[in-house]
């Protein structure tokens, strides 16, 4: 536990004054009500104008035994565990920009504070893109990396961390370091992915870029039950259609009644029933496959997929409204389930059974990574019981269920992480990179 550092009024004013000297009058201030990290309030906010200024902020924090928590756009600031203390919130908004890269190099260096959509807009002018489509609106590149956030395109291209070529970051003592340029360096860079700023302050990242696909189509098939989804995904992957994404949206009402489940599953297994939509109040979900590539190739694969999906398949040139978004809203308890795709249906059924109520599920079903939402008003002990039941099912299937965010009462009462694998290695990395536990203490699993 990091003890709270007592700073009197004169000391607090002195810290604020020194931060102003480093960052400029408009870019340092006392924290306000909105400056929180997973509900933990900050004391000061600093927005350094470059890596050198950010290093000075970290050195100032070290001299006064203050903690530092980096913040990008704040789109995932409530994800993960609350830090034990937030003295200085280091806003990376001015660590932005896209470095010049020679044509044909296939990479781009991007400042950590650069909004992902700004990077995509800039690259698009040259017919290129990052194969990243993180769902958080306005997310920065650094924030996406720090949370290891990924969207539908992870199916073919992996997460942002998988596409990382190199990384520049500030260690807890303010030293600017680089990772990449080889297997060992790349492994170190990827250790900082998903670290929530608790291992280093990201300054810039070098990522792979690729040509924008000439053609994109979304092929949609209505679905009602997890087992039906399981069978369809197995058929899609066996058909070798090279999908860019395989996404599922299963609303709370989809197939929520056992009678509906049995009927929809019978329809999926018996072609003679394929044209007869289920009746009743429950709504259908959607299984959507994104195909990318050359126009003729995409058209041929889309024809094969629609034949596989049957008469209820539709083809569109734009994504469905729910594409690249989470099923949870602010205030909900947000879950991420990861399980081998062969057991995804078992995980969703386990969640429904444990909750005893319809639960919306959405995500990359083709990889076995989906998100779900429990109502924010659900009592903490009920959430804890649901997590225990679901994790018991997933443990036998090499899966896991993580709480991304939750109301304060739930966050305090439940185990956010579940079974922790590799905790000893993570502890050793934390001790090596941040021995004084100055960076976002308590944000990592195991209270690190």
N, C-alpha and C positions, 0 to 999 in steps of 0.2 A: 504494500500500500504506500502510495506516495503521499507524505504528509503535506498538509496545506501550508504554504509559505505565508507567514504573516507579513503584510506590507502596510505600514501606516499611511496616512493621507499624504504626507510629504514624500514618502517613498513611492507611492502610486503615481504621484504627479511627476516625479523624477523619471520613472519608467516611461510614462507617456511622452515626456519631453524628449527623451533619448530616441524613442521610436519615431517621433516626428522629425528629428534630425536625420535619421537614417532614411525614412520613406518619403518625407515631404509633408507640409502642413495639411494637405487634403487627404493624406493616405495613412494616417495613424490617429487613433482615437480610443476613448474608453468604450468598452463593449456595451451594446444595447440589448433590449429584451429578445430580439431575434437572433442574437449571436450565441447560439447554443449548438452543442454537439451531442446528439442523442439525448437531449434534455439537460445536459450539463452546461451551465452558463460559463461564458468566457469572461475575462477581466479586461483585456485589451485586444484590439484588432489592428494588425499591421498589414499593409499592402505594399510590399517592396517593389521597386521599379525594375529589378533585374537580379540575376544570380548573386552579384556582389552584395547588394543590399540585403537580400534574403540571408546570406551568410552572416552579415552583421547582426541581423535580428537573432539568429541562433546563438551567436557568441554573447550577445547581451543576455539572452536567457540563461546561458551557462554561467555567466558571472553572478547572476542573481538567483540561481537555483529555481528557475521558472520552467514550466512545461510549455510545449509548443504543439499545436494541432493544426496541420495544414487544411485549407478549405479551397475547393475549386468554385463551381457554380452553386454548390450546396444542394444539388439534386438528390444526393444520397447521404446527407449529413446525419440523418436519423437511422442509418443502417448500422448494424453491429452493436457491440457493447458500448455503453457510455464510458468515456475516459474517467479515470479517477479524479483528474483535475485538468482544467483548461485555463492556463494563465494567458498565453498569447495565442490568438487565432491568426495564423499566417495565411492571408488570402493570396492565392496565386494568380489572380486576375491580370496582373501586369507582366507575368512571366509568359507572354504570349507571342505568337508569330510563327511563320512558316519559313524555314531556311531555304535558301536557293540550292537546288540540286541540279547537276548536269543532266540533260535529256538522256533518257534511256537507262539511267542508273537503277531505277526501280525502287527507290526509297525516298522518304521525305522526313526531314527533321522538324518536329513540331513542338513549340513551347507548351509546357504542361497546362498553362492557363487558357489555351486557345479552345474556344467552343468547337466541338466536333463538327457541327453543321457548317461552321465557317471554313474549316479545312476542306470539307467535301465540296463546298461551293467554289473554292479556289482551285482545287484540283480538277473539277469538272470542266473548267474553261479550257483545259488542255486534254480533255478526253480521258482523265484518270480518276481514280477513287481510292479511298481506303476501304477494304472489305469489312467495315465496321458499321453496325447499325444499332448501337446501344439504345434501349427504350427510353431512358431518362431524357426528357426534353431539355435542351440547353446544356447538357453535360459537357464538361471540358475533357480534353484528351487525358490530362493527369487524373481527373476523377474517375474516368472509365478504367484506367490502368490500376489505380489505387483500390478500386472495388472489384477488379477483374470482371467487369460487366460486359455482357455479350448479348446480341440480338439474334434474329433468325439466321443471319449469314454464318453463324458459328458452325452450322451443319457441314458446310464445305470448307470454310477457311479457318475455323477455330476462333478462339477468343482474341482480344487485342493483345494479350500477353503472348499468344502463340505467334503473332505476326511481328513481334518486337525484334529489331535488329540491334539496337543499342539504347542505352539510357544514361542520362546525366542526372545526378542527384546530389543533394547536400546531406552529409552525415550530421549527426546530432551536434558535433562540435563546430559545424559550419564549414568543414572542408568539402570542396567540390570534387566529386568523384565521377568516374565513368565506368560503365559496365557494358560488355559486349565484345565484339571482335574475336570471338572464339567460343568454344563450347563452355569453358569455365566461366568466362565473362558473361555469356548469355544466361547461364544458369543463375548467376548472381543477380542479373537484371530481372529475371523472372521471379526471383524470391521477393522482390519488392512489389510485384503484382499482387493485388488483393491484401496488401499490408495496411490499408487504411491510414497511411502516413505514419505508421508506428515504427518503421525501419529507416526511413529517410524522406526528405522533402524532394519530390520529383521536380526537376527543372525543365527537361525536354526529353523527348523520345524520338528515336528513329524507327520508322515503321515501313513495312513493304507497301508499295502502291501497285495498282494494276489498271489495265484498260477498262473503261466502262463497257459493260456488255452491250452488244448491238441490239439484242432483243431480250425481253423479260416477259414472262406470262405467269399468272397465278391460277392454278387448277384447284377447284374447290369441290369437296364432297361432303354433304351433310352427314353427321354421325350422332349417335344417341348414347352409346355406352363405351366404357373403357375397353371392354373385350373386342368390340367392333373395331375400335381404333387400333388395337394390337394386331388384329388380322390384316387390316388395310396397310399398316406400315410395313409389316412383314412382306406383303405382296409388292409394295412400292420398292423396297430395298432389293428384293430378289429380281425385279425387272431391270435393274442396272440402268436407271434413267438419269443418273448423275444429277440429282436435285441440288440446288443451291441452298434450299431450306425446306424443312418439313415441320410445319407448325400446327398446333392444336389449340382450338378454343372450345372448351367444354363448359358452358354456363352452368350456374347452380341448378337450374331446372332440367337440364338435359338428362333424360333417362333416370330420373330420380326415383321412380317407382319400380319395384321389382317386376311388375307385370310389363312395364315398358322395356325394361332391360331384356327380358326373355323374348319379347316380340321383335325388338330391334336386332338382337343377336341372331334370331332365326332368319330375319330378312337378309342379314349380311352373309349368312351361310347358304341360303337357298335362292338361286337366281330367279326362280319363278315368282318370288315375292318382291323382287327388286323395284318394281314400279309402284308398289303400294306403300305410301308413306304412313308411318305410325299415326294413330289418332290419339286425341287426348290433349291435356293442357301443357304437357312438358315441351319445352322448346328444343330444337336441334342444336347441336354444336357444329363445328366445322373442322375438317382436316384439310389443310391447304398446302400445296406443294409449289414452290417457286422453281421455275426452270429458267436458266440464263444461257446465253451463247449466241451463235449466229442465227439469223432468222429462219433459214430452212431447217437447221438442226433442231431448233427449239420447236418449230411447228411439228416436225416428225415425232419428237418425244412427247409433245402435248397430245397428239393423236393417240399414241400408245397408252398414255396415262388415262385419258378419258375412256378409252375402251376398257381399261382395267377397272376404273371406278364405276362404270355403268351409266345408265340413263340419267342419273341425278347429278352427274358431274357438270360443272360449268367452267368456262375459261374466260379470264379477264386480263386486260393490259394494265390494271392497277391493283394495288393491294387492298384487302378488305379493311374496313374502318378500325378493327381491333389490332391489326398487324403492328408489330413492334411496340406493344404496350403491355403493361402488367395488369393482372386481374384484380389487384388490390387498390384501395383508395387510401388517402391520408387518414390515419386513425385506426386502420385495420391491423390485425396481426398478419404480417406478410411472411410466407413460407417459400423456401426453395427445396424441391425434392430432386434428388439425383439417384438414378437407379439404372441398371442395364435395361435396354429397351425391351427385352423379352419379359421383364417383370414390371413394366410401367403400369399396366392395367391393375396388377395386384396392389401397387402402391396407392393408386387413386381409389380403388375400392376400400383399402384399409383406412384411408383418410376419411372417406364418406362414412364408413361404419363407425369409426371412433367419434366423429363429430356428431353423428346422429341427425345430421341436417345437410341439405345440399351445400356443396362447396365448389365455387368456381375454380377451374384449373385452366392454365394457359401456358404455352411455351414450346420448346423445341422437342417435340415428342419423338422425332427421328433420332435424337441423341439420348433420350431418357432424362432430360433436364426440363422441369416444368415449375411454374409458380402457382401458388394457391393463396386464398385469403380466408381468414377467420374473422368474424365480426368483432369490431373493436370493443363492443359492449360485453363480450363473452367474459365471464369471471376468470381470473388468473388460474385458479385451481382446475377449472375445466380445461383451459388451454394446456396446462401441464399434463393432465391425464391424456388428452388427445396426442400430444407429442410422444409421451411414453409408449402409447399403443402403436402409433405409426412407426416409431423408431424400432420397436421390437420386430415388426414385420420386415422393415428395410434391412436390419442388421443381418438377417439370415440370407439376404439377397445382395450383399455387398453394396447397399445403398445408404443414403443418409438424408436427414431432414434438418434444415437450418432455419432458424428464425432470423429474417433479414431486419425487420423492424417491428415494433409493437408499442402499444400504449405503455406509459411508465410503470403502471402497476403490474402489467404482464411481464415487462422486461425484468423487473426486480424478482419476480416469482419463478421464472422458468429458466431452464438451461438452454441458452441460445444455440449451442453448437452440437450437443449430443456427443457421440463417441468421437474422441479426438485422435486422429492418426498423425504421426510425425510431430507430436508436441515437443519431444525432446530436441529434435533438430531445430524447430522454430525457436525454442528457448535459447539454444546455442547461438543462433543467428542474431536474435535480439541482444544478447549479451555482447556479441562481437561488434555490432553496428551502433548500439545505443546502451552502453553499460550502465549509465546513470538513469536509465528509463525516463529520459526527458521528452521523447517524442510520443505523444498520444498514449500515455501509460494506461493500460487496461483495455485498449481497443481490440487487441488480438485475443484469440482463444486462449484459455487457461489464465486469463487475467494479466497477460504480458503487456 
